[in-house]
Amino acid sequence: MLQMADCPFCIPNDVLRGEILYEDDLWYYVTMIDGELKHGGMIITKRHINTPFEINDEEWSRLHELLPKFKSFIDEHNPHGYNLGWNINPVGGQNVEHAHLHLFGRFEDEPLAYKGLRYAFKQPSNKRQPKS
């Protein structure tokens, strides 16, 4: 399994934060310990690849099988909704160059409940300026 010596998501480097709730030969699920959103985690490829565009057919197939299991970890907290998404490349918000899928439970009493992933894209302050 390909790994990068300084990658915080490559398990053999032993710098991963959070608790691993599931692991197999292709994927693992780790709880998130940073940020304000609780009851979520990351689904991370065991193989060191930078983006989901590099995921192979076997990995996609297994992810499809495992997604309900990963959702069940969050269901224990009775969320009212979910967010599931990839951040890809630095401009897309990816901070660690290792493919990982975020999965979070969302709750009615959150200040940004009902906003969803598109919220940031709908803000007038995020509008690109025309090139001169």
C-alpha positions in Angstrom: 0.0 0.0 0.0 1.4 3.3 -1.1 2.0 5.8 1.7 3.8 9.1 2.1 6.2 9.5 5.0 4.9 12.8 6.2 1.1 12.3 5.5 -1.1 12.6 8.6 -3.7 10.3 7.0 -1.4 7.4 6.2 -2.0 5.1 9.3 1.6 3.7 9.5 2.9 7.3 10.2 1.1 7.1 13.6 0.1 10.8 13.7 -3.6 10.3 12.9 -5.9 12.2 15.3 -9.4 10.8 16.2 -10.6 7.3 16.8 -10.7 4.7 14.0 -14.1 3.1 14.1 -13.6 0.9 11.0 -10.7 -0.3 9.0 -10.2 -2.7 6.1 -7.6 -3.1 3.3 -9.0 -0.2 1.3 -10.7 2.3 3.6 -11.0 3.5 7.1 -13.4 5.7 9.0 -12.0 8.1 11.7 -14.0 10.4 14.0 -13.4 14.1 13.7 -12.1 15.9 16.8 -11.6 19.4 15.3 -14.1 22.0 14.6 -17.6 22.8 15.8 -19.5 20.1 14.0 -19.7 17.1 16.3 -20.8 13.5 15.4 -18.9 13.2 12.1 -15.9 11.8 10.6 -13.8 11.2 7.6 -13.7 8.2 5.2 -10.1 7.9 4.1 -8.5 5.7 1.5 -5.8 3.4 2.8 -3.9 3.9 -0.4 -2.2 7.3 -0.5 -3.8 9.2 -3.3 -4.4 13.0 -3.4 -7.9 13.2 -4.8 -11.1 11.1 -5.3 -10.4 11.3 -9.1 -7.7 8.7 -8.5 -9.9 6.2 -6.7 -10.0 2.9 -8.6 -13.0 0.7 -9.4 -12.4 -1.7 -6.5 -12.2 1.3 -4.0 -15.4 2.9 -5.4 -17.2 -0.4 -5.1 -16.2 -1.0 -1.5 -17.0 2.6 -0.6 -20.5 2.1 -2.0 -20.9 -1.0 0.2 -19.5 0.7 3.3 -21.3 4.1 3.2 -24.3 2.8 5.1 -22.0 1.4 7.8 -20.3 4.8 8.2 -23.7 6.5 8.3 -24.7 4.2 11.1 -21.9 5.6 13.3 -23.6 9.0 13.1 -27.1 7.7 13.3 -26.4 6.7 16.9 -26.6 10.5 17.7 -30.0 10.9 15.9 -29.1 13.7 13.5 -31.8 15.7 11.6 -29.7 15.8 8.4 -26.3 15.0 7.0 -23.5 16.6 4.9 -21.3 14.4 2.8 -18.5 15.9 0.7 -15.0 16.1 -0.7 -12.7 19.1 -0.6 -10.4 18.8 -3.6 -7.1 20.7 -4.0 -6.2 23.7 -1.8 -8.5 26.1 -3.6 -11.4 23.7 -3.0 -10.6 23.6 0.7 -8.5 20.4 0.9 -5.9 20.8 3.7 -4.3 17.3 3.6 -3.2 15.9 0.3 -4.8 12.5 0.8 -8.2 11.6 -0.5 -10.8 11.8 2.3 -14.6 12.1 2.3 -16.3 14.1 5.1 -19.5 12.8 6.6 -21.3 14.8 9.4 -24.6 14.7 11.2 -26.4 18.0 11.2 -28.8 19.1 13.9 -31.8 21.6 14.0 -30.3 23.6 16.8 -27.0 24.5 15.0 -26.7 28.2 14.0 -26.1 27.3 10.4 -28.7 24.5 10.2 -30.5 24.3 6.9 -27.7 26.1 5.1 -26.1 23.0 3.5 -22.9 22.7 1.5 -24.0 25.3 -1.1 -24.3 28.1 1.5 -20.8 29.5 0.9 -21.4 29.4 -2.9 -24.5 31.5 -2.6 -22.9 34.4 -0.7 -22.6 37.6 -2.8 -19.2 38.2 -1.1 -17.9 35.0 -2.9 -18.7 36.3 -6.4 -15.6 36.4 -8.7 -14.7 39.8 -10.1 -14.6 40.1 -13.9 -11.1 40.1 -15.4 -10.1 43.4 -16.9 
